[in-house]
C-alpha cells in the first residue's frame, strides 16, 4: 500500500494534466490473486446504512481521529441522509467529534460560497448539525489564483492528519465501458504515485454541472452561473490517495438512471489484470476504475439493477 504520510516533491505534466506526486512512492501495487468481491443489497437505503455501518466498524477498530473522503453525486446520498438525521440528536456525537472530513474533487476557480460548489450538496445532505459537530471539515480551496499551490497545501493537510482512513468512492461510466474514480479519467496520464491533479474541464461538462444543480433544487443566480462558466479545471485526488487509504467503501446505486455503469462494472470485474508493472499501469490509465481492484481492503455495495445486463 502506498503511504500518504510523505512529502510532496514533484510535479509532472501529462498532456494537459498536471499531477503532484510524493517522495518514495516508486513501487507498483501488487496484482491481486483474488476475484473482486461485492455485496448486493435490496435498495439504496440499505446501501447507505451499510456504508454508515462500515464507518462505525472502522471507528471501533481505531483509536483517535478518523479522516474520511466524502463521495459526491448519488452514491453517498442515502448515507448522508441517515447521518444527518442522527446528527440532530446526540447518539453519534462521539463519532462525529473524531471525524476529519475532506473532499475528493472540486471545480476551480470558483468562489467557495458559490451555490454551484460541490460543497453545497454536502451541506444540504448532511446538514448544519453534522458540520457543527465534526472535528474538522476542509474542502479544497477553489478561489485561489494559484490552484497548484492550494492543492499542494491540501495534500500537506491530509498528510498532517496521518493520511486517509476511509475513502468513499463511486464508479463513473466512460466510453468503451471504461470508468473513472474521483476525476481520474481514462487517458489522463495519472500514474500510481500521483497523489492529486489539476485537470482541464470542458464547457459541456460545466453546462451539465449547472443543469444538474438546478434540477436538484439549488438556487443559482445569474452571476453564479457566469462565475461557474469561467472555471477552467477540476482539482482531484489521484491514484496514490486512493491506494494509500486504509479502507475503501464503494457504492454503485444509480444504474437505472445511468445505465452505462452496467457495462463499466462488467468490464471492471472481468478485466484480467496484468502481473507486469508497466502493463498494469497502462490498463489502469485506460480504465481508472480498476484502481479499486488493486486495494487490499475494499467494501463494495451495489444494487441488483447494476447486474441486469449480465444476463440480458
C-alpha positions as CSV (number, residue, x, y, z in Angstrom):
1,X,0.0,0.0,0.0
2,X,1.3,3.5,-0.8
3,X,1.8,5.6,2.3
4,X,0.3,9.1,2.3
5,X,2.5,10.4,5.1
6,X,5.2,11.6,2.8
7,X,6.4,14.9,1.5
8,X,5.2,16.2,-1.9
9,X,8.4,16.8,-4.0
10,X,7.5,16.6,-7.7
11,X,5.1,17.9,-10.3
12,X,4.6,16.2,-13.6
13,X,2.7,17.2,-16.7
14,X,0.9,14.6,-18.8
15,X,-0.7,16.2,-21.8
16,X,-2.8,19.0,-20.5
17,X,-3.0,17.5,-17.0
18,X,-0.8,18.4,-14.0
19,X,0.0,15.8,-11.4
20,X,1.6,16.1,-8.0
21,X,3.5,13.1,-6.6
22,X,5.2,12.1,-3.4
23,X,8.7,11.0,-2.4
24,X,9.4,7.3,-2.0
25,X,6.4,6.0,-4.0
26,X,8.2,4.3,-6.9
27,X,6.8,0.8,-6.3
28,X,3.8,-0.5,-8.0
29,X,0.8,-2.1,-6.2
30,X,0.7,-5.9,-6.4
31,X,-1.7,-7.6,-8.8
32,X,-4.3,-9.3,-6.6
33,X,-4.9,-13.0,-6.9
34,X,-8.4,-12.9,-5.6
35,X,-11.6,-12.0,-7.6
36,X,-13.2,-8.7,-6.9
37,X,-15.9,-9.1,-4.2
38,X,-19.0,-7.0,-3.9
39,X,-22.3,-7.1,-1.9
40,X,-25.7,-6.8,-3.5
41,X,-28.3,-5.1,-1.3
42,X,-32.0,-4.6,-1.9
43,X,-32.3,-0.8,-2.1
44,X,-30.4,2.5,-1.9
45,X,-31.3,3.0,1.8
46,X,-29.8,-0.4,2.6
47,X,-26.6,0.6,0.8
48,X,-26.5,3.9,2.7
49,X,-26.9,2.1,6.0
50,X,-24.2,-0.4,5.1
51,X,-21.8,2.4,4.3
52,X,-22.5,4.1,7.6
53,X,-22.0,0.8,9.5
54,X,-18.6,0.5,7.8
55,X,-17.7,3.9,9.3
56,X,-18.9,2.8,12.7
57,X,-17.0,-0.5,12.5
58,X,-13.8,1.3,11.5
59,X,-14.2,3.7,14.4
60,X,-14.5,0.8,16.8
61,X,-11.2,-0.6,15.3
62,X,-9.2,2.6,15.6
63,X,-8.3,4.9,18.5
64,X,-8.2,8.6,17.8
65,X,-9.3,10.7,14.8
66,X,-10.7,9.3,11.6
67,X,-10.1,11.0,8.2
68,X,-12.8,10.4,5.6
69,X,-13.1,11.4,2.0
70,X,-16.7,12.3,1.0
71,X,-18.3,10.9,-2.1
72,X,-20.2,13.2,-4.4
73,X,-23.2,12.5,-6.6
74,X,-25.8,9.9,-5.9
75,X,-23.6,7.2,-4.3
76,X,-23.4,8.7,-0.8
77,X,-26.7,10.4,-0.6
78,X,-28.6,7.7,1.4
79,X,-25.8,7.5,3.9
80,X,-25.7,11.3,4.3
81,X,-29.4,11.4,4.9
82,X,-29.0,8.8,7.6
83,X,-26.1,10.6,9.2
84,X,-27.9,14.0,9.0
85,X,-30.9,12.6,10.9
86,X,-28.7,11.0,13.6
87,X,-26.7,14.3,13.9
88,X,-29.8,16.1,15.1
89,X,-29.5,14.2,18.3
90,X,-26.5,13.2,20.4
91,X,-26.3,9.5,19.6
92,X,-23.3,9.7,17.2
93,X,-21.7,12.8,18.7
94,X,-18.6,10.9,19.9
95,X,-18.1,9.6,16.4
96,X,-18.6,13.0,14.7
97,X,-16.1,14.6,17.1
98,X,-13.4,12.3,15.8
99,X,-14.0,13.0,12.1
100,X,-11.7,14.9,9.8
101,X,-13.7,15.4,6.6
102,X,-12.2,16.2,3.2
103,X,-13.4,16.3,-0.4
104,X,-12.1,14.3,-3.4
105,X,-12.6,16.8,-6.2
106,X,-13.7,20.4,-6.9
107,X,-14.4,22.9,-9.8
108,X,-11.9,25.7,-9.9
109,X,-11.5,28.6,-9.9
110,X,-14.9,29.1,-8.2
111,X,-15.9,31.2,-5.1
112,X,-16.1,28.9,-2.0
113,X,-19.6,30.4,-1.3
114,X,-21.0,29.7,-4.7
115,X,-24.2,27.7,-4.9
116,X,-22.6,25.7,-7.6
117,X,-19.7,24.4,-5.4
118,X,-19.7,20.7,-4.7
119,X,-19.7,21.6,-1.0
120,X,-23.2,23.0,-1.2
121,X,-24.5,19.5,-1.9
122,X,-22.7,18.1,1.1
123,X,-24.1,20.9,3.3
124,X,-27.6,20.2,2.0
125,X,-27.5,16.5,2.5
126,X,-25.5,16.2,5.8
127,X,-27.0,19.3,7.4
128,X,-25.7,22.0,9.7
129,X,-25.6,19.8,12.8
130,X,-23.1,17.4,11.1
131,X,-20.7,20.2,10.2
132,X,-21.0,21.8,13.6
133,X,-20.1,18.6,15.3
134,X,-17.3,17.1,13.2
135,X,-13.7,17.8,14.4
136,X,-12.6,19.4,11.1
137,X,-14.1,20.0,7.6
138,X,-11.7,21.1,4.9
139,X,-12.9,21.2,1.3
140,X,-10.5,22.0,-1.5
141,X,-9.9,25.8,-1.8
142,X,-11.2,26.7,-5.2
143,X,-10.9,30.5,-5.2
144,X,-7.2,30.9,-5.2
145,X,-5.2,32.4,-8.1
146,X,-2.6,29.7,-7.6
147,X,-4.5,26.4,-7.8
148,X,-1.4,24.3,-7.8
149,X,-0.1,25.8,-4.5
150,X,-3.6,25.4,-2.9
151,X,-3.7,21.7,-4.0
152,X,-0.2,21.2,-2.6
153,X,-1.3,22.8,0.7
154,X,-4.4,20.5,0.7
155,X,-2.3,17.4,0.4
156,X,0.0,18.6,3.1
157,X,-3.0,19.0,5.3
158,X,-4.0,15.4,4.6
159,X,-0.5,14.2,5.4
160,X,-0.6,16.1,8.7
161,X,-3.8,14.2,9.7
162,X,-1.9,10.9,9.2
163,X,-3.4,10.1,5.8
164,X,-6.8,8.9,4.7
165,X,-8.7,6.3,6.8
166,X,-11.8,5.7,4.6
167,X,-12.2,6.8,1.0
168,X,-15.8,6.7,0.0
169,X,-15.9,6.1,-3.8
170,X,-18.5,5.5,-6.5
171,X,-17.9,4.5,-10.2
172,X,-18.3,6.8,-13.1
173,X,-19.0,5.4,-16.6
174,X,-16.8,6.3,-19.6
175,X,-16.7,5.5,-23.3
176,X,-16.0,1.8,-24.3
177,X,-17.2,0.6,-20.9
178,X,-14.3,2.2,-19.1
179,X,-14.8,4.1,-15.8
180,X,-13.4,6.9,-13.6
181,X,-12.8,7.4,-9.9
182,X,-12.8,10.9,-8.4
183,X,-11.9,12.9,-11.6
184,X,-9.2,10.4,-12.8
185,X,-10.4,10.0,-16.3
186,X,-9.2,7.4,-19.0
187,X,-6.1,8.6,-20.7
188,X,-5.3,11.4,-18.3
189,X,-1.8,10.1,-17.7
190,X,-2.2,9.6,-13.9
191,X,0.3,7.1,-12.5
192,X,0.2,5.1,-9.3
193,X,2.3,7.5,-7.3
194,X,0.4,10.7,-8.3
195,X,-1.4,12.0,-5.3
196,X,-3.5,14.7,-6.9
197,X,-4.0,16.6,-10.2
198,X,-5.3,19.7,-11.9
199,X,-7.4,18.6,-14.9
200,X,-8.8,20.8,-17.6
201,X,-12.6,20.9,-17.8
202,X,-14.8,21.3,-20.9
203,X,-17.7,23.8,-21.4
204,X,-20.1,20.8,-21.9
205,X,-19.2,19.4,-18.5
206,X,-19.7,22.8,-16.9
207,X,-23.1,23.1,-18.6
208,X,-24.1,19.6,-17.3
209,X,-22.9,20.6,-13.8
210,X,-25.0,23.8,-13.8
211,X,-28.1,21.9,-15.1
212,X,-27.7,19.2,-12.5
213,X,-27.6,21.6,-9.7
214,X,-30.7,23.5,-10.9
215,X,-32.6,20.2,-11.3
216,X,-31.6,19.3,-7.8
217,X,-33.2,22.4,-6.5
218,X,-30.2,24.7,-5.8
219,X,-31.0,28.4,-6.0
220,X,-28.4,29.5,-8.6
221,X,-28.1,33.2,-9.5
222,X,-27.1,34.5,-12.9
223,X,-23.8,35.8,-11.5
224,X,-23.0,32.4,-10.1
225,X,-23.7,30.8,-13.4
226,X,-21.4,33.2,-15.1
227,X,-18.7,32.6,-12.5
228,X,-19.0,28.8,-12.9
229,X,-18.6,29.0,-16.7
230,X,-15.2,30.7,-16.1
231,X,-14.0,27.6,-14.3
232,X,-11.0,26.0,-16.1
233,X,-10.1,23.0,-14.1
234,X,-11.1,20.2,-11.7
235,X,-8.9,19.6,-8.7
236,X,-8.9,15.9,-8.0
237,X,-7.2,13.4,-5.7
238,X,-5.2,10.8,-7.6
239,X,-4.3,7.1,-7.6
240,X,-1.8,7.4,-4.7
241,X,-4.5,8.9,-2.5
242,X,-6.9,6.1,-3.3
243,X,-4.4,3.3,-2.9
244,X,-3.0,4.9,0.3
245,X,-6.3,4.9,2.1
246,X,-6.7,2.4,4.8
247,X,-10.1,1.3,3.6
248,X,-12.3,1.9,0.5
249,X,-16.0,1.9,0.8
250,X,-17.6,1.9,-2.7
251,X,-21.3,2.3,-3.6
252,X,-23.0,2.0,-7.0
253,X,-26.7,2.7,-6.7
254,X,-27.8,4.5,-9.9
255,X,-27.5,2.1,-12.7
256,X,-31.2,2.6,-13.6
257,X,-30.6,6.3,-14.3
258,X,-27.0,5.8,-15.5
259,X,-27.2,2.5,-17.4
260,X,-23.7,2.9,-18.8
261,X,-22.5,1.9,-15.4
262,X,-23.6,-1.7,-16.1
263,X,-21.1,-2.2,-18.9
264,X,-18.4,-0.3,-16.9
265,X,-18.9,-2.6,-13.9
266,X,-18.8,-5.7,-16.1
267,X,-15.5,-4.6,-17.5
268,X,-14.2,-3.7,-14.0
269,X,-14.8,-7.2,-12.6
270,X,-14.0,-9.1,-15.8
271,X,-10.7,-7.5,-16.7
272,X,-7.7,-9.8,-16.2
273,X,-5.1,-7.6,-14.5
274,X,-1.5,-7.9,-15.8
275,X,1.3,-9.0,-13.5
276,X,3.7,-6.8,-15.4
277,X,4.1,-3.5,-13.7
278,X,4.1,-1.2,-16.8
279,X,1.3,-3.1,-18.5
280,X,-0.8,-2.9,-15.3
281,X,-0.2,0.9,-15.3
282,X,-1.4,1.1,-18.9
283,X,-4.5,-0.9,-18.0
284,X,-5.4,1.5,-15.2
285,X,-4.7,4.6,-17.3
286,X,-7.1,3.2,-19.9
287,X,-9.7,2.3,-17.2
288,X,-9.0,4.1,-13.8
289,X,-11.9,2.4,-12.1
290,X,-9.6,-0.7,-11.9
291,X,-7.8,1.1,-9.0
292,X,-10.3,-0.4,-6.6
293,X,-9.2,-3.9,-7.6
294,X,-5.6,-3.0,-6.5
295,X,-6.5,-2.0,-3.0
296,X,-6.4,-4.7,-0.3
297,X,-9.4,-3.6,1.8
298,X,-12.4,-2.7,-0.4
299,X,-16.1,-3.0,0.7
300,X,-18.2,-2.6,-2.5
301,X,-22.1,-2.3,-2.2
302,X,-24.3,-2.4,-5.3
303,X,-27.9,-2.7,-6.2
304,X,-29.4,-5.6,-8.3
305,X,-30.1,-3.2,-11.3
306,X,-26.3,-2.9,-11.8
307,X,-26.2,-6.6,-12.9
308,X,-29.3,-6.7,-15.1
309,X,-27.5,-6.7,-18.4
310,X,-25.2,-9.5,-17.3
311,X,-28.0,-11.9,-18.1
312,X,-29.6,-9.9,-20.9
